[in-house]
């Protein structure tokens, strides 16, 4: 194993271990798996807004319907879930992604996003903590459309990391890729947004 391999170095120091989604703990997840309605409510409250936004990227206006189907499957499978707060987010989003792909096969269509905003201009140009800043910018439909205009691989990586709040390992699990490939796709997507906004700024 080469010491120059950044992914190997991250794994060695534990930086590639999945992290819990903010607002969830192992205790809450265990209680939800055991059928505690209050814990299940917390799980839904924390994960559903992020899941629905991600599904918006995947299926557009049908996101709410696909989200509902996702939670039906989550509730059916939850008693068999093995894991904690560090993997539950990727597990739920992975179910949602599979439901979205099934929706695609049925609909045989892809939603068209219209990107018309400069909401990321200051974020990408000046803030070093890009992921946190992009997450703060996710409140606008224009920002979501801007990310949705990226190539699919980059858009999914940026959404899952910045909007859903998954780390590189969990994102990789959802997408069936290596963490390094996820980081590369996310970085390229953010840089592409930065270039687009720079070009638009110069054209004004």
N, CA and C of each residue as an Amber inpcrd file, in Angstrom:
protein
   612
   0.8490000  -1.2000000   0.0000000   0.0000000   0.0000000   0.0000000
   0.8790000   1.2430000   0.0000000   0.7260000   2.0970000  -0.9820000
   1.5800000   3.2710000  -1.1130000   1.2030000   4.3400000  -0.1090000
   2.2250000   4.9430000   0.5160000   1.9560000   6.0160000   1.4780000
   1.4730000   7.2670000   0.7920000   1.6300000   7.2940000  -0.5580000
   1.1880000   8.4650000  -1.3130000  -0.2790000   8.3820000  -1.6890000
  -0.9050000   7.2680000  -1.3770000  -2.3180000   7.0620000  -1.7050000
  -3.1760000   7.7970000  -0.6780000  -3.8330000   8.9190000  -1.0600000
  -4.5970000   9.7040000  -0.0790000  -5.7510000   8.9410000   0.5300000
  -6.4130000   8.0690000  -0.2720000  -7.5270000   7.3030000   0.2780000
  -7.0380000   6.2870000   1.2950000  -5.8780000   5.6710000   1.0300000
  -5.3140000   4.7220000   1.9780000  -4.9400000   5.4300000   3.2650000
  -4.3940000   6.6520000   3.1320000  -4.0120000   7.4110000   4.3230000
  -5.2330000   7.7840000   5.1400000  -6.2960000   8.1990000   4.4810000
  -7.5060000   8.5620000   5.2040000  -8.0660000   7.3590000   5.9500000
  -8.0740000   6.1840000   5.2830000  -8.6030000   4.9960000   5.9290000
  -7.7640000   4.6170000   7.1360000  -6.4420000   4.7700000   7.0260000
  -5.5460000   4.3970000   8.0990000  -5.8110000   5.2470000   9.3320000
  -6.1110000   6.5150000   9.1380000  -6.3310000   7.4200000  10.2680000
  -7.8020000   7.5260000  10.6540000  -8.6320000   6.7380000  10.0210000
 -10.0360000   6.7020000  10.4220000 -10.8840000   7.8050000   9.8380000
 -10.3560000   8.5650000   8.8840000 -11.1090000   9.6870000   8.3410000
 -12.1890000   9.2330000   7.3810000 -12.1120000   7.9740000   6.9420000
 -13.0980000   7.4790000   5.9950000 -14.1840000   6.6530000   6.6610000
 -14.2570000   6.7320000   7.9780000 -15.3320000   6.0350000   8.6600000
 -16.6170000   6.8510000   8.5610000 -17.7520000   6.1940000   8.3130000
 -19.0200000   6.9390000   8.2430000 -19.2860000   7.6900000   9.5390000
 -19.9030000   8.8500000   9.4020000 -20.2550000   9.6710000  10.5680000
 -21.7760000   9.7820000  10.6590000 -22.3100000   9.8550000  11.8840000
 -23.7660000   9.9880000  12.0400000 -24.2800000  11.2760000  11.4080000
 -25.4630000  11.2200000  10.8230000 -26.1250000  12.4300000  10.3460000
 -26.5140000  13.2560000  11.5680000 -26.3070000  14.5540000  11.4830000
 -26.6210000  15.4330000  12.6080000 -28.0620000  15.2350000  13.0550000
 -28.2450000  15.0680000  14.3740000 -29.5840000  14.8900000  14.9240000
 -29.9400000  13.4500000  15.2390000 -29.0750000  12.5130000  14.8380000
 -29.3380000  11.1090000  15.1110000 -28.2530000  10.5170000  16.0070000
 -28.6560000   9.6000000  16.8720000 -27.7190000   8.8890000  17.7350000
 -27.9690000   7.3960000  17.6120000 -27.0130000   6.6050000  18.0760000
 -27.1850000   5.1610000  18.0490000 -28.3950000   4.7340000  18.8770000
 -28.6290000   5.4470000  19.9790000 -29.7520000   5.1110000  20.8420000
 -31.0820000   5.3290000  20.1320000 -31.1960000   6.4400000  19.4080000
 -32.4190000   6.7300000  18.6670000 -32.6410000   5.6750000  17.5820000
 -31.5800000   5.3380000  16.8740000 -31.6980000   4.3490000  15.8010000
 -32.0960000   2.9890000  16.3670000 -31.4560000   2.5930000  17.4600000
 -31.7880000   1.2960000  18.0760000 -33.2510000   1.2590000  18.5200000
 -33.7200000   2.3690000  19.0810000 -35.1160000   2.4300000  19.5210000
 -36.0640000   2.3540000  18.3250000 -35.6940000   3.0180000  17.2320000
 -36.5270000   2.9740000  16.0250000 -36.5930000   1.5580000  15.4710000
 -35.4670000   0.8800000  15.4440000 -35.4300000  -0.5020000  14.9670000
 -36.3120000  -1.3890000  15.8430000 -36.3570000  -1.0860000  17.1450000
 -37.1740000  -1.8660000  18.0840000 -38.6550000  -1.5230000  17.9980000
 -38.9870000  -0.4920000  17.1830000 -40.3880000  -0.1590000  16.9740000
 -40.9070000   1.0070000  17.7850000 -40.0190000   1.7500000  18.4650000
 -40.4540000   2.8920000  19.2560000 -40.9540000   4.0070000  18.3310000
 -42.2140000   4.3870000  18.4740000 -42.8200000   5.3580000  17.5520000
 -42.1810000   6.7270000  17.6590000 -41.7710000   7.1260000  18.8500000
 -41.1420000   8.4350000  19.0100000 -39.7970000   8.4780000  18.2960000
 -39.0250000   7.4030000  18.4210000 -37.7230000   7.3410000  17.7490000
 -37.8970000   7.2990000  16.2340000 -38.9030000   6.5850000  15.7710000
 -39.1830000   6.5480000  14.3340000 -39.5440000   7.9420000  13.8410000
 -40.2790000   8.6790000  14.6590000 -40.6170000  10.0560000  14.3000000
 -39.3810000  10.9300000  14.1670000 -38.4170000  10.7560000  15.0710000
 -37.1630000  11.5070000  14.9870000 -36.4220000  11.1490000  13.7020000
 -36.3790000   9.8590000  13.4080000 -35.7140000   9.3920000  12.1920000
 -36.3260000  10.0580000  10.9610000 -37.6510000  10.0800000  10.9160000
 -38.3430000  10.6860000   9.7820000 -38.0850000  12.1880000   9.7290000
 -38.1670000  12.8580000  10.8710000 -37.9910000  14.3100000  10.9260000
 -36.6050000  14.7310000  10.4550000 -35.5900000  13.9510000  10.8190000
 -34.2140000  14.2980000  10.4550000 -33.9160000  13.9680000   8.9960000
 -34.3530000  12.7950000   8.5500000 -33.9240000  12.3160000   7.2330000
 -34.8450000  12.6810000   6.0760000 -36.1440000  12.8120000   6.3350000
 -37.0580000  13.0040000   5.2110000 -36.8320000  14.2980000   4.4160000
 -36.5890000  15.4560000   5.0580000 -36.3500000  16.6600000   4.2510000
 -35.1470000  16.5100000   3.3220000 -34.0880000  15.8810000   3.7990000
 -32.8940000  15.6920000   2.9770000 -33.1570000  14.6660000   1.8700000
 -33.8760000  13.5990000   2.2480000 -34.2240000  12.5930000   1.2580000
 -35.0710000  13.1870000   0.1450000 -36.0660000  13.9930000   0.5100000
 -36.9710000  14.5550000  -0.4900000 -36.2400000  15.5080000  -1.4310000
 -35.3030000  16.2830000  -0.8980000 -34.5230000  17.1620000  -1.7640000
 -33.6790000  16.3580000  -2.7480000 -33.0720000  15.2970000  -2.2520000
 -32.2750000  14.4480000  -3.1330000 -33.1590000  13.8210000  -4.2080000
 -34.3220000  13.3480000  -3.8170000 -35.2330000  12.7570000  -4.7910000
 -35.7290000  13.8020000  -5.7860000 -35.7640000  15.0580000  -5.3540000
 -36.1020000  16.1220000  -6.2900000 -35.1230000  16.1870000  -7.4380000
 -33.8580000  15.9460000  -7.1370000 -32.8370000  15.8810000  -8.1810000
 -33.0980000  14.7030000  -9.1070000 -33.5200000  13.5900000  -8.5200000
 -33.6740000  12.3620000  -9.2890000 -34.9550000  12.3260000 -10.1120000
 -36.0770000  12.7550000  -9.5080000 -37.3730000  12.5680000 -10.1720000
 -38.2110000  13.8350000 -10.2730000 -37.6440000  14.9730000  -9.8980000
 -38.3600000  16.2310000 -10.0540000 -39.6110000  16.3190000  -9.2040000
 -40.7120000  16.6820000  -9.8200000 -41.9530000  16.9510000  -9.0780000
 -42.5580000  15.7000000  -8.4540000 -42.0570000  14.5320000  -8.8140000
 -42.5710000  13.2980000  -8.2300000 -41.8440000  12.9180000  -6.9430000
 -40.9970000  13.8140000  -6.4460000 -40.1720000  13.4950000  -5.2820000
 -40.9960000  13.0910000  -4.0660000 -42.0860000  13.7980000  -3.8100000
 -42.8990000  13.4830000  -2.6310000 -43.4920000  12.0750000  -2.7290000
 -43.9550000  11.7050000  -3.9220000 -44.5220000  10.3670000  -4.1010000
 -43.4680000   9.2900000  -3.9000000 -42.2890000   9.5160000  -4.4730000
 -41.2100000   8.5310000  -4.3360000 -40.7230000   8.4780000  -2.8950000
 -40.7270000   9.6270000  -2.2210000 -40.3480000   9.6540000  -0.8130000
 -41.3180000   8.8190000   0.0220000 -42.6030000   8.9480000  -0.2640000
 -43.6060000   8.1510000   0.4490000 -43.3750000   6.6600000   0.2310000
 -43.1100000   6.2770000  -1.0200000 -42.8270000   4.8740000  -1.3210000
 -41.5710000   4.4100000  -0.5770000 -40.5920000   5.3120000  -0.4920000
 -39.3450000   4.9790000   0.1960000 -39.6030000   4.6640000   1.6600000
 -40.4080000   5.4940000   2.3120000 -40.6580000   5.2860000   3.7370000
 -41.4940000   4.0430000   4.0080000 -42.3490000   3.6810000   3.0650000
 -43.0630000   2.4150000   3.1970000 -42.0600000   1.2640000   3.2380000
 -41.0820000   1.3150000   2.3320000 -40.0600000   0.2680000   2.3010000
 -39.1620000   0.3310000   3.5320000 -38.8360000   1.5560000   3.9700000
 -38.0120000   1.7060000   5.1770000 -38.7080000   1.0680000   6.3720000
 -39.9760000   1.3600000   6.5480000 -40.7100000   0.8270000   7.6940000
 -40.8370000  -0.7020000   7.6200000 -40.9510000  -1.2160000   6.4150000
 -41.0450000  -2.6630000   6.2390000 -39.7100000  -3.3480000   6.5890000
 -38.6070000  -2.6650000   6.2570000 -37.2840000  -3.2670000   6.4260000
 -36.6020000  -2.8930000   7.7300000 -37.0890000  -1.8610000   8.4130000
 -36.4100000  -1.3350000   9.5980000 -36.1500000  -2.3810000  10.6910000
 -37.0780000  -3.2880000  10.9710000 -36.8060000  -4.2750000  12.0230000
 -35.5990000  -5.1610000  11.7230000 -35.2100000  -5.2470000  10.4560000
 -34.0610000  -6.0720000  10.0790000 -32.7910000  -5.2590000   9.8910000
 -32.8750000  -3.9390000  10.1390000 -31.7110000  -3.0740000   9.9430000
 -30.6370000  -3.3990000  10.9750000 -29.4250000  -3.5480000  10.5140000
 -28.2800000  -3.7940000  11.3880000 -27.2800000  -2.6600000  11.1830000
 -27.1110000  -1.8200000  12.1830000 -26.2080000  -0.6870000  12.0640000
 -26.5970000   0.3770000  13.0630000 -25.9180000   1.5020000  12.9850000
 -26.1790000   2.5870000  13.9170000 -26.4550000   3.8870000  13.2110000
 -26.2250000   4.9890000  13.9390000 -26.4930000   6.3150000  13.3880000
 -25.5210000   6.6910000  12.2790000 -24.3930000   5.9820000  12.2040000
 -23.3990000   6.3150000  11.1870000 -23.7410000   5.7490000   9.8140000
 -24.6730000   4.7920000   9.7460000 -25.0100000   4.1960000   8.4470000
 -26.4930000   4.3000000   8.0820000 -27.3350000   4.7300000   9.0120000
 -28.7720000   4.7750000   8.7420000 -29.1190000   5.7720000   7.6370000
 -28.3920000   6.8810000   7.5660000 -28.6740000   7.8670000   6.5250000
 -28.4360000   7.3030000   5.1430000 -27.2890000   6.6480000   4.9600000
 -26.9840000   6.0530000   3.6670000 -27.9590000   4.9370000   3.3330000
 -28.3970000   4.2000000   4.3490000 -29.3430000   3.1010000   4.1270000
 -30.6750000   3.6300000   3.6130000 -31.2030000   4.6670000   4.2560000
 -32.4820000   5.2460000   3.8340000 -32.3670000   5.8760000   2.4510000
 -31.3090000   6.6390000   2.2340000 -31.1400000   7.2860000   0.9300000
 -30.9200000   6.2450000  -0.1600000 -30.2210000   5.1560000   0.1860000
 -30.0310000   4.0900000  -0.7970000 -31.3500000   3.4700000  -1.2220000
 -32.2540000   3.2740000  -0.2680000 -33.5890000   2.7740000  -0.6070000
 -34.3020000   3.7780000  -1.5020000 -34.1760000   5.0740000  -1.1550000
 -34.7980000   6.1130000  -1.9710000 -34.2540000   6.1420000  -3.3810000
 -32.9490000   5.9690000  -3.5160000 -32.3420000   5.9720000  -4.8510000
 -32.8680000   4.7960000  -5.6780000 -32.9890000   3.6360000  -5.0520000
 -33.5240000   2.4800000  -5.7730000 -34.9690000   2.7090000  -6.2050000
 -35.7540000   3.3450000  -5.3290000 -37.1400000   3.6540000  -5.6960000
 -37.1840000   4.6570000  -6.8430000 -36.2530000   5.6260000  -6.8260000
 -36.2020000   6.6210000  -7.9020000 -35.8260000   5.9700000  -9.2250000
 -34.8760000   5.0410000  -9.2000000 -34.4780000   4.3600000 -10.4310000
 -35.6210000   3.5090000 -10.9770000 -36.3890000   2.9020000 -10.0680000
 -37.5770000   2.1570000 -10.5000000 -38.5820000   3.1040000 -11.1430000
 -38.7390000   4.2800000 -10.5430000 -39.6430000   5.2980000 -11.0960000
 -39.1920000   5.6960000 -12.5020000 -37.8780000   5.8550000 -12.6900000
 -37.3450000   6.2080000 -13.9980000 -37.6800000   5.1550000 -15.0290000
 -37.4920000   3.9110000 -14.6490000 -37.7450000   2.8350000 -15.6100000
 -39.2090000   2.8150000 -16.0230000 -40.0780000   3.1780000 -15.0810000
 -41.5070000   3.2040000 -15.4060000 -41.8640000   4.4220000 -16.2520000
 -41.2910000   5.5570000 -15.8900000 -41.6500000   6.8060000 -16.5700000
 -40.8870000   7.0100000 -17.8660000 -39.6710000   6.4130000 -17.9400000
 -38.8160000   6.5760000 -19.1190000 -38.6240000   8.0460000 -19.4810000
 -38.4150000   8.8540000 -18.4580000 -38.1930000  10.2750000 -18.6930000
 -37.3070000  10.8220000 -17.6070000 -36.7040000  11.9900000 -17.8540000
 -35.8550000  12.6430000 -16.8720000 -36.2880000  14.0910000 -16.7410000
 -36.4760000  14.5910000 -15.5300000 -36.8800000  15.9860000 -15.3650000
 -35.8110000  16.9460000 -15.8470000 -36.2310000  18.0650000 -16.3790000
 -35.3010000  19.0830000 -16.8440000 -35.1910000  20.1950000 -15.8090000
 -33.9870000  20.4810000 -15.3850000 -33.7660000  21.5380000 -14.3970000
 -33.4210000  22.8340000 -15.1080000 -33.9420000  23.9320000 -14.6000000
 -33.6280000  25.2420000 -15.1540000 -32.7750000  25.9920000 -14.1490000
 -31.5140000  26.2280000 -14.5060000 -30.5910000  26.8910000 -13.5910000
 -30.5250000  28.3750000 -13.9220000 -30.8980000  29.2170000 -12.9700000
 -30.8970000  30.6580000 -13.2060000 -30.6670000  31.3780000 -11.8890000
 -29.4510000  31.2990000 -11.3780000 -29.1610000  31.9340000 -10.1030000
 -27.6760000  32.1230000  -9.9100000 -27.3170000  33.0880000  -9.0690000
 -25.9180000  33.2910000  -8.6900000 -25.7460000  33.0060000  -7.2050000
 -26.6160000  32.1270000  -6.6630000 -26.6420000  31.9230000  -5.2200000
 -25.3460000  31.3520000  -4.6690000 -24.5690000  30.6390000  -5.5140000
 -23.3300000  30.0500000  -5.0210000 -22.1190000  30.9540000  -5.1940000
 -22.2740000  32.1280000  -5.7450000 -21.1300000  32.9630000  -6.1050000
 -20.1840000  33.2020000  -4.9340000 -20.7030000  33.7600000  -3.8350000
 -19.8460000  34.0550000  -2.6970000 -19.4030000  32.7830000  -1.9930000
 -20.2820000  31.7920000  -1.9450000 -19.9520000  30.5310000  -1.2830000
 -18.7190000  29.8950000  -1.9120000 -18.7550000  29.7120000  -3.2210000
 -17.6770000  29.0050000  -3.8870000 -16.4290000  29.8580000  -4.0350000
 -16.5890000  31.1620000  -4.0880000 -15.4400000  32.0280000  -4.3110000
 -14.6200000  32.2790000  -3.0550000 -15.2680000  32.3110000  -1.8790000
 -14.5390000  32.7970000  -0.7170000 -14.5540000  31.9040000   0.5060000
 -15.4380000  30.8990000   0.5520000 -15.5700000  30.1270000   1.7850000
 -14.7980000  28.8340000   1.6790000 -13.9210000  28.5720000   2.6500000
 -13.1040000  27.3700000   2.6060000 -13.8990000  26.1250000   2.9790000
 -14.9220000  26.2760000   3.8310000 -15.7260000  25.1360000   4.2370000
 -16.8830000  24.9860000   3.2550000 -16.5570000  24.5350000   2.0460000
 -17.5220000  24.5520000   0.9520000 -18.7670000  23.7480000   1.2480000
 -18.6150000  22.5430000   1.7890000 -19.7740000  21.6930000   1.9980000
 -20.7730000  22.3210000   2.9510000 -20.3050000  22.8670000   4.0600000
 -21.2090000  23.4960000   5.0210000 -21.8930000  24.6940000   4.4010000
 -21.1470000  25.4770000   3.6390000 -21.7070000  26.6830000   3.0360000
 -22.7330000  26.3470000   1.9660000 -22.4360000  25.3290000   1.1590000
 -23.3990000  24.9270000   0.1340000 -24.6730000  24.4250000   0.7970000
 -24.5310000  23.6980000   1.9060000 -25.7150000  23.2060000   2.6090000
 -26.5850000  24.3660000   3.0690000 -25.9370000  25.4600000   3.5210000
 -26.6890000  26.6310000   3.9490000 -27.4230000  27.2610000   2.7780000
 -26.8720000  27.1170000   1.5700000 -27.4730000  27.7260000   0.3890000
 -28.6030000  26.8970000  -0.1960000 -28.8490000  25.7170000   0.3650000
 -29.7990000  24.8060000  -0.2390000 -31.2530000  25.1900000  -0.0250000
 -31.5130000  26.3110000   0.6490000 -32.8810000  26.6910000   0.9110000
 -33.6160000  27.2160000  -0.3010000 -32.9220000  27.5120000  -1.3930000
 -33.5810000  28.0930000  -2.5470000 -33.7200000  27.0840000  -3.6720000
 -34.8560000  27.1580000  -4.3590000 -35.0840000  26.2660000  -5.4910000
 -34.0610000  26.5150000  -6.5830000 -33.6280000  27.7850000  -6.7040000
 -32.6460000  28.1050000  -7.7380000 -31.3260000  27.3870000  -7.4940000
 -30.9270000  27.2990000  -6.2220000 -29.6760000  26.6270000  -5.8940000
 -29.7680000  25.1440000  -6.2180000 -30.8920000  24.5390000  -5.8960000
 -31.0790000  23.1250000  -6.2030000 -31.0460000  22.8960000  -7.7100000
 -31.6660000  23.8080000  -8.4460000 -31.6580000  23.6850000  -9.8990000
 -30.2510000  23.8450000 -10.4490000 -29.4730000  24.7200000  -9.8260000
 -28.0880000  24.9230000 -10.2620000 -27.2980000  23.6240000 -10.1360000
 -27.4180000  22.9450000  -9.0210000 -26.7030000  21.6810000  -8.8420000
 -27.2580000  20.6190000  -9.7940000 -28.5740000  20.6220000  -9.9720000
 -29.1990000  19.6310000 -10.8500000 -28.7410000  19.7670000 -12.2930000
 -28.2040000  20.9260000 -12.6630000 -27.7410000  21.1370000 -14.0300000
 -26.3780000  20.4970000 -14.2790000 -25.7070000  20.0450000 -13.2160000
 -24.4190000  19.3730000 -13.3680000 -24.6000000  18.0000000 -14.0050000
 -23.5090000  17.4300000 -14.5370000 -23.5850000  16.0270000 -14.9760000
 -24.0700000  15.1520000 -13.8250000 -24.8360000  14.1160000 -14.1240000
 -25.5330000  13.3250000 -13.1130000 -24.6030000  12.8330000 -11.9950000
 -23.4410000  12.3120000 -12.3410000 -22.5280000  11.7710000 -11.3230000
 -22.0840000  12.8600000 -10.3530000 -21.7660000  14.0420000 -10.8960000
 -21.3340000  15.1460000 -10.0560000 -22.4930000  15.6870000  -9.2300000
 -23.6550000  15.8010000  -9.8480000 -24.8260000  16.3330000  -9.1350000
 -25.1890000  15.4510000  -7.9510000 -25.1970000  14.1360000  -8.1550000
 -25.5350000  13.2370000  -7.0510000 -24.5170000  13.3390000  -5.9240000
 -23.2350000  13.4110000  -6.2730000 -22.1960000  13.4990000  -5.2460000
 -22.3430000  14.7820000  -4.4350000 -22.5710000  15.9070000  -5.1120000
 -22.7170000  17.1860000  -4.4220000 -23.9720000  17.1700000  -3.5520000
 -25.0840000  16.6520000  -4.0940000 -26.3260000  16.5930000  -3.3140000
 -26.1790000  15.7470000  -2.0690000 -25.6420000  14.5590000  -2.2310000
 -25.5640000  13.6400000  -1.0980000 -24.6300000  14.1550000  -0.0120000
 -23.5570000  14.8190000  -0.4090000 -22.6260000  15.3370000   0.5800000
 -23.1010000  16.6520000   1.1710000 -23.6060000  17.5440000   0.3320000
 -23.9210000  18.8900000   0.8010000 -25.3520000  19.0500000   1.2930000
 -26.2880000  18.3650000   0.6850000 -27.6970000  18.5260000   1.0460000
 -28.1350000  17.4520000   2.0340000 -27.8520000  16.2000000   1.6960000
 -28.2460000  15.1090000   2.5810000 -27.3310000  15.0430000   3.7980000
 -26.0850000  15.5050000   3.6400000 -25.1620000  15.5490000   4.7670000
 -24.3880000  14.2730000   4.9970000 -24.3050000  13.4100000   3.9710000
 -23.5390000  12.1830000   4.1060000 -22.0520000  12.4580000   3.9200000
 -21.2180000  11.6670000   4.5850000 -19.7770000  11.7580000   4.3650000
 -19.4270000  10.9950000   3.0940000 -18.1420000  11.0410000   2.7230000
 -17.7180000  10.4270000   1.4670000 -17.9530000   8.9210000   1.4520000
 -17.7490000   8.2530000   2.5840000 -17.9100000   6.8000000   2.6410000
 -19.3690000   6.4130000   2.4500000 -20.2710000   7.0960000   3.1640000
 -21.6950000   6.7900000   3.0510000 -22.2170000   7.1160000   1.6560000
 -21.7460000   8.2330000   1.0880000 -22.1320000   8.5880000  -0.2740000
 -21.6730000   7.5200000  -1.2480000 -20.4550000   7.0360000  -1.0500000
 -19.9170000   5.9830000  -1.9070000 -20.7570000   4.7180000  -1.8180000
 -21.2330000   4.3910000  -0.6020000 -22.0870000   3.2140000  -0.4250000
 -23.3820000   3.3530000  -1.2160000 -23.9770000   4.5440000  -1.1670000
 -25.2350000   4.7820000  -1.8770000 -25.0370000   4.6620000  -3.3870000
 -23.9420000   5.2410000  -3.8840000 -23.7180000   5.3010000  -5.3280000
 -22.9810000   4.0890000  -5.8770000 -22.4920000   3.2070000  -4.9940000
 -21.7430000   2.0430000  -5.4520000 -20.3890000   2.4050000  -6.0090000
 -19.7520000   3.4210000  -5.4080000 -18.4410000   3.8840000  -5.8640000
 -17.4530000   3.9060000  -4.7140000 -16.1940000   4.1930000  -5.0080000
 -15.1900000   4.3370000  -3.9670000 -15.2270000   5.7620000  -3.4230000
 -14.8740000   5.9420000  -2.1430000 -14.8800000   7.2960000  -1.5660000
 -14.0490000   8.2960000  -2.3610000 -12.9070000   7.8580000  -2.8730000
 -12.0750000   8.7640000  -3.6630000 -12.7770000   9.2570000  -4.9090000
 -13.5510000   8.3680000  -5.5480000 -14.2910000   8.7590000  -6.7510000
 -15.3860000   9.7500000  -6.3970000 -15.9920000   9.5740000  -5.2240000
 -17.0280000  10.5090000  -4.7680000 -16.4170000  11.8790000  -4.5230000
 -15.2790000  11.9170000  -3.8460000 -14.6230000  13.2080000  -3.5810000
 -14.2630000  13.9100000  -4.8840000 -13.7620000  13.1360000  -5.8380000
 -13.3780000  13.7190000  -7.1270000 -14.5950000  14.2860000  -7.8480000
 -15.6960000  13.5240000  -7.8860000 -16.9100000  13.9890000  -8.5570000
 -17.4600000  15.2390000  -7.8850000 -17.4460000  15.2510000  -6.5560000
 -17.9530000  16.4050000  -5.8210000 -17.0840000  17.6280000  -6.0780000
 -15.7790000  17.4400000  -6.0320000 -14.8580000  18.5580000  -6.2700000
 -15.0380000  19.1200000  -7.6780000 -15.1330000  18.2410000  -8.6540000
 -15.3010000  18.7020000 -10.0360000 -16.6240000  19.4290000 -10.2130000
 -17.6730000  18.9220000  -9.5620000 -18.9670000  19.5860000  -9.6620000
 -18.9330000  20.9810000  -9.0830000 -18.3250000  21.1270000  -7.9040000
 -18.2420000  22.4380000  -7.2640000 -17.3810000  23.3990000  -8.0740000
 -16.2880000  22.8890000  -8.6210000 -15.4300000  23.7460000  -9.4420000
 -16.1510000  24.1660000 -10.7250000 -16.9630000  23.2810000 -11.2750000
 -17.7150000  23.6240000 -12.4820000 -18.7310000  24.7230000 -12.1800000
 -19.3850000  24.6250000 -11.0190000 -20.3150000  25.6740000 -10.6170000
 -19.5820000  26.9920000 -10.4450000 -18.4200000  26.9280000  -9.8230000
 -17.6410000  28.1460000  -9.6140000 -17.2810000  28.7970000 -10.9450000
 -16.8510000  27.9810000 -11.9080000 -16.4760000  28.5220000 -13.2180000
 -17.6840000  29.1280000 -13.9270000 -18.8280000  28.4350000 -13.8560000
 -20.0320000  28.9600000 -14.4830000 -20.3890000  30.3340000 -13.9200000
 -20.3170000  30.4410000 -12.6030000 -20.6890000  31.6930000 -11.9590000
 -19.6820000  32.7940000 -12.2400000 -18.4100000  32.4300000 -12.3010000
 -17.3850000  33.4010000 -12.6620000 -17.6260000  33.9320000 -14.0680000
 -17.9180000  33.0070000 -15.0000000 -18.1650000  33.3910000 -16.3940000
 -19.3820000  34.3030000 -16.5010000 -20.4340000  33.9410000 -15.7370000
 -21.6490000  34.7660000 -15.7640000 -21.3970000  36.1420000 -15.1720000
 -20.5730000  36.1840000 -14.1220000 -20.2450000  37.4730000 -13.5020000
 -19.4970000  38.3880000 -14.4420000 -18.5590000  37.8160000 -15.2070000
 -17.8050000  38.6260000 -16.1680000 -18.6710000  39.0830000 -17.3370000
 -19.7490000  38.3070000 -17.6250000 -20.5960000  38.6380000 -18.7570000
 -21.6400000  39.6850000 -18.4620000 -21.7420000  40.0840000 -17.1680000
 -22.7700000  41.0640000 -16.8100000 -22.2650000  42.4840000 -17.0670000
